[in-house]
Amino acid sequence: MASLSLALTHPLVITTTPFAPFPKKQNQLVGFVRRFSCKASSPSEGGSSKFDRRDMLIGLGGLYGVAGLASDPLASATPIVAPDLSKCHKLKDPPEFPPVDPADVKCCAPFSTKGAIDFTPSRPSGKSRIRPAAQWLHHDELAKYKKAVELMKALPEDDPRNFIQQAKVHCAYCNGAYDQVKSPSDQYIQVHNSWLFFPFHRWYLYFHEKILGKLIGDPTFSLPFWNWDDPSGYTIPTIFDDPTSSLYDENRNQTHLPPTIIDLNYTETDDGHPSKPPLPDPEQIASNHYTMYRQMVHCKIGTLFFGNPYRTGSPPSPGAGSIENVPHSPVHVWTGDSNRRANGEDMGHFYSAGRDPVFYSHHANVDRMWNIWKTLPGPKRVDISDPDYLNSSFVFYDENAQLVSVKVGDSLDSRKLGYVYEDVPIDWLKYKPKATKSKIVKMLRKHGIARADDVNIIPLSQFPITLDKTVKTVVERPKKSRSKFEKEDEEEVLVIQGIDFANNVAVKFDVYINDEDDEAISGPENSEFAGSFATVPHNPEGGHNIKTELNLGISELLEDIGADDDDKVVVTLVPKSGLGKVKIDGIKIDFIS
């Protein structure tokens, strides 16, 4: 049993040389192939030493190949191209309610006629910067960070390095201020809910960090990360909770300030209140561990982790990866002030999230997950190799206020960008969800198929449906009783198709497989819990909805619940936020290799 200690002791940094604790994986080109079912649905020091050294060390960056999974042989050369800043326009995804200051939604960056230069990787100096865990930040490191942000906030308003201008970078790229270049279908750029999520935010933080270091004359400066995947970091870091500090933001949920422990699978009702009473601290800590295990360990195929492909001409938001869904989105909503601010500002909405300094530490930990995921066991935990992914590009202002054009392909290895992360315990690796006996499983095996009048099953033929209550349906499996080799070659994936909603509210629903409770009150600690769909709100102009999908790897889950030999499974959808405001086109099972 993993320790539930909340001690804020500082672990020893063993080394800054990246390496992996598991046998080295062979880099390989793996085609992204989705096989569709013909029976698919209708339309440190003083610290405790009682943890596995392997668990601690995989937090370092290291040993990642550029080759990877998603090469679609049918795709043409259509990467998302860096936007033309001179053509920035009114947000297509503005907040639903007018902000206190209307200028807050004017997110266009200052335009420079000098044009952008191409990014050139720095020659390695032999020693990487170490991004530290915020809860263990040394006094001198904290003083530097506070001074850097203070100086950034004091820059002229039209300086692209100014703190508010930095926040507007996120607003513009994430709320529809830029159109896709040369798009044949008049689409705009959205860097969430696709394979662009990780690389965009890595580059964003890279330049933000460089600017802060330049302002204090310290090129070794490193952003601290909010270590929300470990009990010692389960509260908003106290460095952000000093009202006299440049790191403070008043627009945070006042009931979630320290010492309140975060819920990594947090859900709010439409009126901004928690959807369930808070758990006792030990139970919440365990729940967070189970959530992290599911989102990181269960997710063995790159497209499930990174998100769906997104190319020029494609509508935005084709589908988020596991970490973007949870815990990334719930952390945003949990931190934002939905009680006092109409749009959940600051962290609770894309347009305003970058105005809270904790945003950058939050996303530093998200970025850290990218490093960790590639060190976990599994031959397909490698970066995407699709040229459209590698050649997708963005532009950012650097520490000298020079516009720089960057490509995704230059961001795959954090060491080449000059940084790694402080090594910290990773207790969630020990929290594999527990299987429970299911009445529905027994019934399926006895009758071959569930009867609708027994368990309120809605047949797939009745989809699309509006998700205004708990919904159960039976989904056929194209393959069953697969060998270990077959499972390593192909991941069985539950696909929730055509998730149609307006982004003016935080939407969330949970997914279960063969869960025995009609109300599905079990949580991430149980194997029947397959995952969640979660969003951070941003309201499409004119009320336009978006359609996306949720992909959940279920090979290990089916083994755990004893359903590996079943022809069918019962899938349960439980709405948590946005009740009655989400439509689902269908559900099916695919196989991804």
C-alpha positions in Angstrom: 0.0 0.0 0.0 1.4 3.3 -1.0 2.1 5.9 1.7 -0.6 8.6 2.2 1.9 11.0 3.9 1.5 14.7 3.1 5.0 15.6 4.4 6.5 18.4 2.4 10.1 17.1 2.6 12.5 17.7 -0.2 13.8 14.6 -2.0 17.4 14.4 -3.1 18.0 15.1 -6.7 20.1 12.1 -7.7 21.1 13.1 -11.2 20.3 15.3 -14.1 21.2 12.8 -16.7 18.0 11.4 -18.2 17.5 7.7 -18.2 14.7 5.2 -18.1 14.1 2.7 -15.3 12.8 0.1 -17.6 14.5 -1.9 -20.5 15.1 0.4 -23.4 12.5 0.3 -26.1 13.3 0.0 -29.7 12.3 3.0 -31.7 10.0 2.0 -34.5 7.7 3.3 -37.1 4.3 2.1 -36.2 1.4 2.8 -38.5 -1.7 4.3 -37.0 -4.3 1.8 -38.1 -7.9 1.7 -36.9 -9.8 -1.4 -37.7 -13.5 -0.7 -37.7 -16.1 -3.2 -36.6 -18.7 -4.3 -39.1 -21.1 -4.5 -36.1 -20.5 -1.0 -35.0 -23.2 1.3 -33.6 -25.5 3.3 -35.6 -25.0 6.8 -36.8 14.8 14.0 -1.3 16.7 15.2 1.8 15.0 14.0 5.0 12.4 12.4 2.9 10.9 9.0 3.3 12.8 6.2 1.5 9.8 3.8 1.4 9.1 3.8 -2.2 10.4 1.9 -5.2 13.5 3.7 -6.7 12.0 2.9 -10.1 8.9 4.8 -9.3 11.0 7.9 -8.3 13.3 8.0 -11.3 10.9 7.7 -14.2 10.0 11.3 -13.6 13.2 12.4 -15.3 13.2 13.2 -19.0 14.9 10.7 -21.2 15.5 8.0 -23.8 12.8 9.0 -26.2 12.8 8.3 -29.9 11.4 10.5 -32.5 9.8 7.6 -34.3 6.4 6.7 -33.3 2.9 5.7 -33.9 0.7 7.8 -36.0 1.5 7.6 -39.7 -1.6 7.6 -41.7 -0.8 6.5 -45.3 -4.0 8.0 -46.6 -3.2 11.6 -45.3 -1.7 14.2 -47.6 0.9 16.8 -46.5 -1.4 19.1 -44.6 0.1 20.1 -41.3 -1.3 22.9 -39.3 0.8 26.0 -40.2 1.7 28.8 -37.9 -0.9 31.6 -38.1 -0.5 35.0 -39.7 -0.5 37.3 -36.7 -1.5 40.3 -38.9 -4.8 38.5 -39.6 -5.7 38.0 -36.0 -9.4 38.7 -35.5 -12.3 38.7 -33.0 -12.5 35.5 -31.0 -14.6 32.8 -32.6 -14.7 31.1 -29.2 -15.4 34.0 -26.8 -16.6 33.5 -23.2 -20.3 33.1 -22.8 -20.7 36.0 -20.4 -19.0 39.4 -20.9 -15.9 39.6 -18.7 -15.5 42.4 -16.2 -13.1 44.2 -18.6 -14.1 43.8 -22.3 -10.5 44.3 -23.2 -9.8 40.9 -21.7 -11.1 39.2 -24.8 -9.0 41.2 -27.3 -6.4 38.6 -27.5 -4.3 39.5 -30.6 -0.6 39.7 -30.0 1.4 42.8 -31.0 2.3 42.5 -34.6 5.9 42.8 -35.7 6.8 43.6 -39.4 10.2 42.1 -38.9 8.8 38.6 -39.5 9.6 35.4 -37.7 12.9 33.6 -37.7 13.1 29.8 -37.6 13.9 28.2 -34.3 17.4 26.9 -34.0 18.1 24.3 -31.2 20.8 25.5 -28.8 23.9 23.4 -28.6 23.7 21.2 -25.4 25.8 22.7 -22.6 26.2 19.4 -20.9 23.8 20.2 -18.1 20.0 20.5 -18.3 18.0 22.9 -16.3 15.9 21.1 -13.7 12.3 22.3 -13.3 11.6 21.9 -9.6 8.5 20.7 -7.8 6.6 23.8 -6.5 6.0 22.3 -3.1 9.7 22.0 -2.5 10.9 25.2 -4.1 13.9 26.7 -2.2 13.6 30.2 -0.8 16.1 31.7 -3.2 14.4 30.0 -6.2 11.0 31.4 -5.0 12.5 34.9 -4.7 13.8 34.7 -8.3 10.4 33.5 -9.6 8.4 36.2 -7.8 10.8 38.9 -9.1 10.7 37.5 -12.6 6.9 37.6 -12.7 6.9 41.0 -11.1 9.2 42.4 -13.8 7.1 40.7 -16.5 3.9 42.4 -15.2 5.8 45.7 -15.2 6.7 45.6 -18.9 4.9 48.0 -21.2 1.4 46.8 -22.2 2.4 46.5 -25.9 5.5 44.5 -25.2 4.7 40.9 -26.3 6.7 39.6 -23.2 4.3 41.5 -20.8 2.4 39.1 -18.5 -1.0 39.9 -19.9 0.3 39.6 -23.5 1.7 36.2 -22.5 -1.7 35.2 -21.3 -3.3 36.3 -24.5 -1.1 33.8 -26.4 -3.2 31.1 -24.9 -6.4 33.0 -25.4 -5.7 33.5 -29.1 -4.6 30.0 -30.0 -7.3 28.4 -27.9 -10.4 30.6 -28.6 -10.4 31.0 -32.3 -8.4 34.2 -33.0 -6.4 32.7 -35.8 -7.6 31.0 -39.0 -5.9 28.0 -40.5 -3.5 29.0 -43.2 -4.6 27.8 -46.7 -7.5 25.9 -45.3 -10.0 24.9 -48.0 -12.9 24.9 -45.6 -12.5 28.2 -43.6 -11.5 26.5 -40.3 -9.8 28.2 -37.4 -6.9 26.9 -35.2 -7.6 25.2 -31.9 -4.7 23.6 -30.1 -6.8 21.6 -27.7 -8.5 18.3 -28.2 -6.0 16.9 -30.7 -2.4 15.8 -31.0 -1.3 19.4 -30.9 -2.1 19.8 -27.2 1.2 18.5 -25.8 3.6 20.2 -28.2 1.9 23.6 -28.3 1.9 23.9 -24.5 5.5 22.7 -24.4 6.6 25.5 -26.7 4.4 28.0 -24.9 6.1 27.3 -21.6 9.5 27.1 -23.1 9.4 30.7 -24.3 7.6 31.9 -21.2 10.4 30.4 -19.1 13.0 32.0 -21.3 11.5 35.4 -21.0 11.3 35.1 -17.2 15.0 34.1 -17.0 16.0 37.0 -19.3 14.2 39.5 -17.1 16.2 38.5 -14.0 19.4 37.8 -15.9 19.5 34.1 -15.1 19.5 31.8 -18.1 19.3 28.8 -15.8 15.9 29.8 -14.4 13.3 27.0 -14.5 9.6 27.1 -14.0 8.4 25.0 -11.0 5.7 22.4 -11.7 2.6 21.8 -9.7 3.1 18.2 -8.6 -0.7 17.4 -8.5 0.0 13.7 -9.1 1.7 13.2 -5.7 0.2 13.7 -2.2 2.8 16.3 -1.3 1.5 18.4 -4.2 -2.2 17.7 -3.9 -3.0 21.3 -2.9 -2.5 24.5 -4.8 1.1 25.2 -4.1 1.5 27.7 -1.2 3.9 29.8 -3.3 0.8 31.0 -5.2 -1.3 31.7 -2.1 0.4 34.9 -0.8 -1.8 37.9 -1.6 1.3 40.2 -1.5 3.1 38.1 -4.1 3.3 38.6 -7.9 2.2 34.9 -8.1 -1.1 35.5 -6.5 -4.4 35.5 -8.4 -7.7 36.4 -6.7 -9.8 34.6 -9.2 -9.5 31.2 -7.7 -12.1 29.0 -6.1 -11.9 30.2 -2.4 -13.1 26.8 -1.1 -10.2 25.1 -2.9 -7.3 27.0 -1.4 -4.8 25.2 0.8 -5.1 22.9 2.6 -8.0 21.5 0.5 -6.8 18.5 -1.5 -7.5 18.5 -5.2 -9.9 16.1 -6.9 -8.2 15.1 -10.2 -11.5 13.8 -11.5 -13.4 16.9 -10.3 -16.9 17.7 -11.6 -19.1 20.7 -11.2 -22.8 21.0 -11.7 -24.1 23.6 -14.2 -24.5 26.1 -11.3 -20.8 25.9 -10.3 -21.1 23.6 -7.3 -19.3 20.3 -6.8 -21.3 17.3 -8.1 -20.6 15.3 -5.0 -19.6 15.9 -1.4 -15.8 16.0 -0.8 -14.2 12.7 0.1 -12.2 12.3 3.4 -8.6 13.1 2.6 -7.3 9.5 2.6 -10.0 8.5 0.2 -9.4 11.5 -2.1 -5.7 10.7 -2.2 -6.4 7.1 -3.2 -8.9 8.2 -5.8 -6.3 10.6 -7.3 -3.8 7.8 -7.5 -6.3 5.5 -9.3 -7.1 8.2 -11.7 -3.4 8.8 -12.6 -2.9 5.1 -13.0 -5.8 4.8 -15.4 -4.9 7.8 -17.5 -1.2 6.9 -17.8 -0.7 3.1 -17.5 -3.9 2.0 -19.2 -3.1 4.3 -22.1 -0.6 2.2 -24.0 -1.1 3.5 -27.6 0.1 6.9 -28.7 -3.2 8.1 -30.2 -4.9 7.5 -26.9 -2.3 9.5 -25.0 -1.7 12.4 -27.5 -5.1 12.8 -29.1 -6.5 12.4 -32.6 -4.8 13.7 -35.8 -5.5 17.4 -36.7 -4.6 18.7 -40.1 -5.3 21.8 -42.2 -8.8 21.8 -43.4 -10.0 19.7 -40.5 -12.6 21.0 -38.0 -11.1 21.8 -34.6 -11.3 19.4 -31.7 -11.2 15.9 -33.3 -10.5 14.2 -30.0 -8.4 14.7 -26.9 -5.8 12.4 -25.4 -6.1 10.8 -22.0 -4.2 13.4 -19.9 -5.8 16.4 -21.6 -9.2 14.9 -20.7 -8.3 14.0 -17.2 -6.7 15.4 -15.0 -5.8 18.5 -17.2 -9.4 19.7 -17.6 -10.7 19.0 -14.1 -7.6 20.8 -12.6 -8.5 23.9 -14.6 -12.2 23.8 -13.5 -11.3 23.0 -9.9 -9.0 26.0 -9.7 -11.1 28.6 -11.4 -13.5 30.7 -9.5 -16.9 29.5 -10.7 -18.6 30.8 -7.6 -17.8 34.5 -8.1 -16.9 34.8 -11.8 -19.5 34.1 -14.5 -17.1 32.1 -16.8 -15.1 30.4 -14.1 -12.2 32.9 -14.5 -9.3 32.6 -14.4 -8.2 29.0 -14.7 -11.8 27.8 -15.5 -11.9 29.2 -19.0 -9.4 29.1 -21.9 -9.5 32.8 -22.6 -8.4 33.7 -19.1 -6.4 30.7 -17.8 -3.0 32.2 -18.6 -3.7 35.2 -16.3 -3.2 33.0 -13.3 0.5 32.2 -12.7 -0.4 28.7 -11.4 -1.5 27.9 -15.0 2.2 27.7 -16.1 3.0 25.3 -13.2 -0.1 23.3 -14.0 1.0 22.8 -17.6 4.6 22.1 -16.6 3.3 19.0 -14.8 1.1 18.1 -17.8 4.3 18.4 -19.9 6.1 16.2 -17.3 3.5 13.5 -18.0 4.6 13.4 -21.6 8.2 12.5 -20.4 6.9 10.0 -17.9 4.5 8.2 -20.3 7.4 7.4 -22.7 9.4 5.6 -20.0 6.6 3.3 -18.9 6.7 -0.3 -20.2 5.2 -1.0 -23.6 6.7 -1.1 -27.1 4.3 1.6 -28.5 4.9 4.4 -26.0 6.8 6.4 -28.5 6.3 9.8 -30.2 4.2 10.3 -33.2 6.1 10.0 -36.5 3.4 11.4 -38.9 5.0 14.2 -41.0 1.8 16.3 -40.6 2.4 16.2 -36.9 6.1 16.8 -36.9 5.8 19.7 -39.4 2.9 21.4 -37.6 4.1 24.9 -36.5 3.4 27.8 -34.2 4.9 31.3 -33.6 5.9 32.7 -30.3 7.9 35.8 -29.1 11.1 34.9 -27.5 13.1 36.5 -24.6 14.3 39.3 -27.0 10.8 40.0 -28.3 11.7 38.4 -31.6 9.0 36.3 -33.3 10.2 32.7 -33.7 8.6 30.0 -35.8 8.8 26.5 -34.3 7.8 23.0 -35.4 6.4 20.2 -33.3 9.2 17.9 -34.4 11.7 20.0 -32.5 9.8 19.7 -29.2 9.8 15.9 -28.8 12.7 15.6 -26.4 12.7 18.1 -23.5 16.5 17.6 -23.0 17.1 19.1 -26.5 15.2 22.2 -25.2 17.6 22.3 -22.2 15.4 21.0 -19.4 14.3 17.9 -17.4 12.2 17.6 -14.3 13.1 17.1 -10.6 12.7 13.4 -9.7 9.9 12.8 -7.3 8.0 9.8 -6.0 5.4 8.3 -8.3 3.1 6.4 -6.0 0.3 6.1 -8.5 2.1 3.3 -10.3 1.1 1.0 -7.5 -2.6 1.8 -7.7 -4.1 -0.6 -10.2 -7.9 -0.3 -10.1 -9.7 -3.2 -8.4 -12.2 -5.5 -10.1 -15.6 -6.0 -8.5 -18.2 -8.7 -9.2 -20.8 -7.5 -11.6 -24.5 -8.6 -11.7 -24.6 -7.5 -15.3 -21.7 -9.6 -16.2 -23.4 -12.6 -14.7 -26.6 -11.9 -16.6 -24.8 -11.5 -19.9 -23.1 -14.8 -19.5 -26.3 -16.5 -18.5 -28.6 -15.0 -21.2 -26.1 -14.1 -23.9 -27.5 -10.6 -24.0 -29.0 -8.2 -21.5 -32.8 -7.7 -21.7 -33.8 -4.1 -21.9 -36.5 -4.4 -19.3 -34.0 -5.8 -16.8 -31.4 -3.1 -16.9 -33.0 -0.2 -18.8 -30.8 -0.9 -21.8 -31.2 1.6 -24.7 -30.4 -0.2 -28.0 -27.8 1.3 -30.2 -30.4 1.6 -32.9 -32.0 4.4 -30.9 -28.8 6.5 -31.0 -28.2 9.5 -31.4 -29.4 10.2 -27.8 -29.3 13.3 -25.6 -27.4 12.6 -22.4 -29.8 13.9 -19.9 -29.7 10.9 -17.6 -27.6 7.7 -17.1 -27.7 5.6 -20.3 -26.8 1.9 -20.7 -26.4 0.1 -23.9 -25.0 -3.2 -25.2 -22.0 -3.0 -27.5 -20.7 -5.9 -29.5 -17.0 -6.8 -29.6 -15.6 -7.7 -33.0 -12.9 -9.9 -31.4 -12.7 -11.7 -28.2 -10.3 -14.1 -26.3 -7.3 -12.5 -27.9 -3.8 -13.7 -27.2 -1.2 -11.7 -25.3 0.6 -11.0 -28.6 -2.6 -9.8 -30.2 -3.2 -7.4 -27.3 0.3 -6.0 -27.6 -0.2 -5.5 -31.3 -3.6 -4.0 -31.1 -5.4 -2.1 -28.3 -9.1 -2.6 -28.0 -10.7 0.8 -27.9 -14.1 1.9 -26.8 -15.1 4.9 -29.0 -17.9 7.3 -28.0 -18.8 8.8 -31.3 -20.1 12.2 -32.3 -20.0 13.9 -28.9 -22.0 17.1 -29.8 -22.2 20.0 -27.4 -21.8 23.8 -27.1 -18.7 24.8 -25.3 -20.3 27.5 -23.1 -20.3 25.1 -20.1 -17.9 22.6 -18.6 -19.1 19.2 -19.9 -18.2 16.0 -18.2 -19.5 12.5 -18.3 -18.1 9.2 -16.9 -18.0 5.9 -18.8 -18.3 2.4 -17.2 -18.2 -1.1 -18.6 -20.3 -3.8 -17.0 -20.9 -1.8 -13.9 -23.5 -3.3 -11.6 -25.0 -0.1 -10.2 -27.7 1.6 -12.3 -26.5 4.9 -10.9 -22.8 4.0 -11.5 -21.6 5.4 -8.2 -18.3 3.5 -8.4 -15.3 5.6 -9.2 -11.7 5.3 -10.6 -10.8 2.9 -7.9 -12.8 0.2 -9.6 -11.9 -1.6 -12.9 -15.4 -1.1 -14.3 -14.7 2.7 -14.6 -13.4 3.2 -18.1 -12.7 6.9 -18.0 -14.2 10.3 -18.4 -14.9 13.0 -21.0 -14.2 16.5 -19.7 -13.8 19.9 -21.2 -12.8 23.5 -20.2 -15.5 25.9 -21.5 -15.1 28.3 -24.4 -18.2 29.4 -26.1 -18.5 29.2 -29.9 -19.6 32.4 -31.6 -23.2 32.2 -32.7 -23.9 29.1 -30.6 -22.1 26.7 -33.0 -21.5 23.3 -31.5 -18.5 21.1 -32.0 -18.4 17.4 -32.6 -15.6 15.3 -31.1 -15.0 11.7 -29.9 -13.7 9.9 -26.8 -11.3 7.0 -27.2 -10.7 4.7 -24.2 -8.3 1.8 -24.2 -10.1 -1.2 -22.6 -7.9 -4.3 -23.2 -6.6 -4.4 -19.6 -10.0 -3.4 -18.2 -11.7 -6.3 -19.8 -9.1 -8.7 -18.4 -9.6 -7.2 -14.9 -13.3 -7.6 -14.9 -13.3 -11.1 -16.4 -15.0 -10.1 -19.6 -12.2 -10.9 -22.0 -14.2 -13.8 -23.5 -17.6 -12.0 -23.8 -19.2 -11.3 -27.1 -20.8 -8.1 -25.7 -20.3 -5.5 -23.0 -22.7 -3.1 -21.3 -21.5 0.5 -21.6 -22.9 3.0 -19.1 -22.7 6.8 -19.7 -23.2 9.0 -16.6 -23.6 12.7 -17.1 -21.9 14.9 -14.5 -21.9 18.4 -16.1 -23.8 19.8 -19.0 -26.8 17.6 -18.2 -29.1 17.4 -21.3 -26.7 19.6 -23.3 -24.7 16.7 -24.9 -25.7 14.4 -27.7 -24.0 11.1 -28.5 -24.1 9.7 -32.0 -23.1 6.1 -31.2 -20.7 3.8 -29.4 -18.5 1.1 -30.9 -15.3 -0.9 -30.4 -12.3 -0.5 -32.6 -8.8 -1.9 -32.6 -5.8 0.4 -32.9 -2.2 -0.7 -33.6 
